[in-house]
Amino acid sequence: MNRKIAALLAAALLCLSSVSCLAWGEDPLCFGDQPLYASYDDQDHLQINVIKVDQSPKLVYFVCDIQVSSPQVLSTVFHNDRVFEAETDKQRQSRMEKTAILETIAENHQAVLAINCDFCGSHENGIIIRNGVLCRAKTTKKLDMLIIDQNGDFSLHYDRTGEDPKAFAQELLDRGVWQTIEFGPALVENGAALPLDNKTHVISTRSSQLEPRTGIGQVGPLHYVIIVAEGRRDGYSEGLSLQNFQKLFLEYGAQTAINLDGGGSTKIWFYNQVINQPTSPSRQVSDALMFK
């Protein structure tokens, strides 16, 4: 990690004690003297503040501080609308496989902010619950689960040893779980870094490899942080290793965080435009995580 990144992270660390105490409308996270790149505030529903950290030619990334008034402001969506409870497993999987570019999904669902999610339509593994509906309950050995409950709180599930997916899916539904996102690796739990083990996660690249990254974390009640790192662009941004991606979430106050689909899928839509420079602008995805 170069000195500029280390200095930024150290500055953020100094104010972690105040991060979790933010009230609605207070200054976002600990951006210090850095000017906001973009912001959105509709007073009592959704507040988003974005900074762009530009340390080119090696690294450029965005940090989004998001405060919402209710858990329903955070949702997920498939390109092919929603998955219906009455459908068969085959019909649901067929719906989930439909894809579009992120901006089309975001526009169709009036999102203020949207990011690529877990591209769960590209495979048939894991337990997928979206907006309270069970879409799939299949065995997985290489996926970590982000659980979002009806209060908008995050938790992680990553030990899949001996898991009965149908039974666990029903347990989650009985607990009122609203979303499950299957990707990984899980990065932060209870405010501490989790071990990164390349052998157990879905991503095909080494954790030390520099890549475009997308991830989300929870700072406190109804308070979230999204980090999107640019990558694979010589002279602009090479990307982040998972280790340094994890460190950024810790330094920006995340108590829980997970890595989402990245690489060519990494894209962030904010207030009617894509604000990063995707390496694959026309890459289609099956689903998005959004705030609206």
N, C-alpha and C positions, 0 to 999 in steps of 0.2 A: 504494500500500500504506500503511495507516495505521501509526502509531507502535507500537501494541501488537503488530501482526503482525511488524513489523521487529525489535522487541525479542526476541520469541520466536525468530525465525529466527537472530538474532545469537547468542543464548544457545546454541542448538543447534549452531551452527557451531564454537563454542569447543571442543567435545568430539568433533569428527569423527575426530580422530586415534585415539581410543580405541574408536570404535564398531566397527570391523572386528575388534577383538581380543577381543570378548566370548566367554567360555566359557559352557557350559551353566549356567543358573541365575543368571548375573550380572544386575545391574540392567539393565532394558531401555533401549536407546538412550540418549538424553540428555533425559529428561523433566524434569530439574531437580527443583523442589519441587512440581510439579503432582501432585496425588493421582491414583491410578489410578481410572479409571471402572469397569473390570471386568478380571478376570483369570481365567486357567485354567492349571493346571499339574498334569499327571499324572506328574510326577517324571522320567520317562526317555523320554518319547515326544513330547509336544507342550506347549510353553509359549507362552501368549499373554498379552500385557499391552496394555491399551487405555487411552488417555487421550481425553478429550473437551475440545477447546479451544473455549470459549464466549466469543465476542466479539460476541454479539448486541447490537444489532439488525442488524449487518452480516454477520457470519460465524460459523458453527459448523462444526467439522470433527472427525473422529475419526482417530486414528493408532493402528494396530495393529502392535505389535512381535511377530514370530512366530519362534520357534526350534523346529526339528524334529530328531528323531533320525535320520531316514532320508528319502530323496527321495520315497518312496511316500506319505508323510503328506500331501503336496500332490498333488491330483488335480483332474481336471475331470470333469464329468458332464453328459449330456443329460437332459432331462426323461424322454424315452422310453428310459430305461436306456442301454445302450451301443450303439454301431454295430458290427455284426458284419462281419468280413472277407469272409465269403462272399456278402454282399449285392451287388446291382448298384448302380451309381451312383445310379440313380433311387430305389431302395429306401432307400439311405443318406440321400439328401436329404430324402425323405419323413419319415424318423425324426427328422432334425435339425430339421425344421420344427415338430414338436410342442412345445407350450409349456405352462408353468404358472407360478404365482407362485413367487418364489425360496424362500419358506419351505416350500412343498410339496416342492420339489426337495431342499432341505437336510434336511428331516425324513425323506424317503424313503431318504436315503443316510447318515443318522446323522452328519451333519457337525457339528463343533464350531463352526467358523466358515465362512461362505460369503458370497460376493459375486457380483453379476451379472458375467458374463464378457464375451464379445464378440457375443452374439446372432447367431452365425454361421448359425443356421437361418432368419434373415430375408432372406438373399440367397444367391447361388450363386457367390461369388467367393473367391479365395484358396486357400491350401493349409492344410487342417485335419487335424492329427494329434492324436488324443486317446487318452491312455493307451497309446501305442505302436501304434495302429491308424490307418491312413490313411483318412480319411473323405471327403476331397475334394481334387482337384488342378486348380484352375482359374486362369485368368489374372486378375490384378488390377492396377490402376494407382493405387488410392486407399487401400490398406491397408498398414499396417506390421505386421511379424510379430515377436512375442515367441517365442523358442525356449527351451524348457525341456528340458535333456538328462537322461540317466538318472542323473546325479549331483545333479539338482536345481538346476543352474546355469543362469542366464539369459544369453541373448545376443539381439541384435536383427538383423533383416534388413529394410531399408527401401528399397534401390535395386532396383526391379523392372524396370528397363530391359532389354528383350530376354530376360526370364526364360522358360525352358521349365518350366512348372509340374510336369509329370509327371516330368521328369528331376530337377528340384530336390527334389521330394517323395521320390524314391527315394534321392537323396543324403542327405537328412535321416534317412530310415529306416536307411540303412546306417551312419550315424553314431550310431545309437541314440537319436535324439531321441524324447522321451516325449510332449511336448505342443507344439503350435504354436497361438498365439492371434493372430488377425488383427483388429486394430482400429487404434488409433493416435490421435494421433501418438506415435511414440517420443519419450520425454522426456529420458532420461539414458543416456549410454553412457560407460563407463570413468570414471565419477564426474564427467562434464562435461555441461553442458546442450547439447542438440541444437537446431539451428535449427527454428523452428516456421513451416511454410509452409502457409497455408490452402488453397492450390491443389492440394495433393497428398494430402490426407487425407480419410478417410471422413466425418468429422464435418461437419455442415452449418452449424455456427455459427462465427462468427469466433473466433480464438484469444483475443481480448481480451474476449469476451463473458462475463458472469458466469453460471455454470451449476452445477447439482449435478455433482459429478465422482466417479468411481471410478478408482483406479489401483493398480498393484502394482509394487514394486521389490525388488531383492535387495541386501542390505547386505553379506553375506559368505556363506561356505559354510553352507548349510542355515539361513540367517537372512534373513528377509524383512520388508518393511514394506508395509502397505496403508494408503492414505489415502482417506477418503470424506468429501467436502465436501457439506454441506447447501446447498440453494439454492432460488430461486424462491419464497421465503416472506418477504414484507415484515414487518419488525419482528423477525425471527428470524435469517434468513440469506439473503443475496442470491446466494451462490455464489462460485465462484472463476474467474478467467481461467485459460487454459492456462499463461500465463507464470508466474503465482503458484503454480499447482499444481506446475509443474516446480520452482520454487524450494523448495517445501516438501520435495519428494523429495530434493533436493540437501542441504538443511539437516538432514534426518533421516538422512543417511548412505547413501542409495541409490547404488550403483555402476551399476546398470542399472534403468530404470523405463519404463513405458509407460502411456498413458491407455487406459482400457477404456470400454465402453459406459456412458454416464452419463445425465444428464437425468432423465427420468421413470423410467428403469430403475435408478437409483442406490439400492441397498439393501444393508444389511449385516446378516446373521444371525449372532448369537453366542450359543451355549449356550442354544438353545431359544427365542430371541426375536429379533425385529427391533429393533435398538437405535437406528436413526436415524429420521427423519421423512420418508419418501419423498413426493415430490410426486404420485406416481401409485401408491398402495398396491396397487392391483389389477393393475398392469402385469405381463404375463406375459413370460417369457423362455424361450429354448430351452435355455440351458446355464448352468452355474455353475462357478466356481472355488472349491475348498473345501479345508479342512484337517480331517482326521478321525483 
